[in-house]
Amino acid sequence: MKVTFVKKGERRYAVEVHRDRYPDLWCGSIGYDAWLPHDLLHFVAEAEFGLDGAVFGDLAAGGNARIFQSFDPQLTAKMWRKQRMSRTRLPDGRRSEELVRELEQGWRAKTLPPELQQKLDDLAERWHALQVGGSLTLEWPRPEGRRRHPPRERRRPTATRQR
């Protein structure tokens, strides 16, 4: 899976996901930063710490992480209907957010382990140097289609529960 971060304009970017086994997806951005956008930090956190139950792990497993949509509007509608039928869980989502916060603070304070600090320094330089319309593509480090975490256990319907 290849993930492309595209500068769309002043303080705007998009994330495009190109997958071999599943349809390609995209989403608009949140948390713009001129050096390290929020979603780029998510990618690094989830890749480096092996979080397959968060945004990019869900995408690699064929999901849409509850926020991505297809480039094909008809496929997007089908994806959202399917999602309503089976709840998407991101069991590592909260941990990913915590790591993003820690990475951003550590990177700015220059207190991360040297290898991780250098990786973020390099990504920040590459991102900052892009002009509007430019992009940065990263490869997800694990194969597509890895098994996702099992869905939450469903409760029996009220009529069949013992009282």
C-alpha positions in Angstrom: 0.0 0.0 0.0 1.3 3.4 -0.9 0.1 6.5 0.9 0.5 9.9 -0.8 0.2 13.2 1.1 -0.7 16.0 -1.4 -0.4 19.7 -0.7 -3.7 21.1 -2.0 -3.4 24.8 -1.2 -2.7 27.2 1.6 -3.1 25.1 4.8 -4.8 22.2 3.0 -3.7 18.7 2.1 -5.2 15.4 1.1 -4.2 11.8 1.7 -4.5 9.3 -1.1 -4.2 5.6 -0.6 -3.2 3.3 -3.5 -3.8 -0.4 -2.8 -3.1 -3.5 -4.9 -5.9 -5.7 -3.4 -8.6 -3.1 -2.7 -10.0 0.1 -4.2 -7.9 3.3 -3.9 -9.2 5.9 -1.4 -8.7 9.5 -0.4 -9.6 11.9 2.3 -9.3 15.6 3.1 -7.0 16.7 5.9 -7.2 17.6 9.5 -4.4 19.2 11.5 -2.4 21.0 8.9 1.2 21.8 9.9 3.8 23.4 7.6 6.3 20.8 8.7 4.6 17.6 9.9 0.9 17.3 9.2 -1.2 15.3 11.6 -1.9 12.4 9.2 1.7 12.1 8.3 2.5 11.7 12.0 -0.2 9.0 12.2 1.4 7.1 9.4 4.8 7.3 11.1 3.4 6.3 14.6 1.4 3.4 13.3 4.2 2.1 11.0 7.0 2.5 13.6 5.1 1.0 16.5 3.2 -1.7 14.7 -0.3 -0.5 15.2 -2.4 -2.5 12.7 -5.6 -1.6 14.5 -5.5 2.1 13.7 -6.1 4.2 10.6 -3.4 2.9 8.2 -3.6 -0.7 9.4 -7.3 -0.7 8.7 -6.7 0.7 5.2 -4.1 -2.0 4.5 -6.6 -4.6 5.6 -9.2 -3.4 3.1 -11.2 -1.0 5.3 -11.8 2.8 5.0 -10.9 3.7 8.6 -14.3 5.5 8.9 -13.0 8.6 7.1 -11.7 7.6 3.6 -13.8 7.5 0.5 -13.3 6.0 -2.9 -12.4 8.1 -6.0 -15.5 6.5 -7.5 -18.6 8.0 -5.9 -20.8 4.9 -6.5 -18.3 2.8 -4.7 -18.2 5.3 -1.9 -21.9 4.9 -1.3 -21.6 1.2 -1.2 -18.7 1.4 1.3 -20.6 3.6 3.6 -23.7 1.3 3.5 -21.5 -1.7 4.3 -19.9 0.2 7.1 -23.3 1.0 8.7 -24.0 -2.7 8.7 -20.7 -3.8 10.3 -19.2 -1.4 12.8 -15.6 -0.5 12.0 -13.5 -0.7 15.1 -10.1 0.9 15.4 -8.8 -0.7 18.6 -5.4 1.0 18.3 -6.9 4.4 17.4 -6.5 6.0 20.8 -3.0 4.7 21.2 -2.2 6.2 17.7 -3.5 9.6 18.8 -1.3 9.4 21.9 1.7 8.5 19.9 1.1 11.3 17.4 1.1 13.8 20.3 4.2 12.3 21.8 6.0 12.3 18.5 5.1 15.9 17.7 6.2 17.1 21.1 9.4 15.0 21.1 10.3 16.1 17.6 9.9 19.8 18.3 11.9 19.4 21.6 14.4 17.2 19.9 14.1 14.5 22.6 13.2 11.5 20.5 15.6 8.6 20.0 18.2 9.7 17.3 16.9 7.4 14.5 13.3 8.5 14.9 14.3 12.1 15.3 16.2 11.9 12.0 13.3 10.2 10.2 10.9 12.9 11.3 13.5 15.6 10.4 13.8 14.2 6.9 10.0 13.9 6.4 9.5 17.4 7.7 12.1 18.9 5.3 10.6 17.0 2.4 7.1 18.1 3.2 8.0 21.7 3.9 9.9 21.9 0.6 6.8 20.9 -1.5 5.0 23.4 -3.6 1.2 23.4 -3.8 0.3 20.4 -5.9 3.4 18.5 -4.8 3.2 15.2 -3.0 5.1 12.9 -0.7 4.5 9.1 -1.1 5.3 6.6 1.6 5.0 2.8 1.5 3.2 1.0 4.3 5.7 -1.4 5.9 3.4 -4.5 6.2 1.5 -6.4 3.6 -2.0 -5.6 2.6 -4.8 -7.9 3.7 -3.4 -8.6 7.2 -6.2 -9.8 9.4 -8.0 -7.0 11.2 -9.0 -7.2 14.8 -12.2 -9.2 15.3 -15.4 -7.2 15.4 -16.9 -6.3 18.8 -18.9 -9.1 20.3 -22.6 -8.5 19.6 -25.2 -8.8 22.3 -28.1 -11.2 21.8 -31.3 -9.6 20.7 -33.5 -8.5 23.7 -36.2 -11.0 22.9 -33.9 -14.0 23.2 -32.1 -12.9 26.4 -32.9 -14.8 29.6 -34.4 -12.6 32.3 
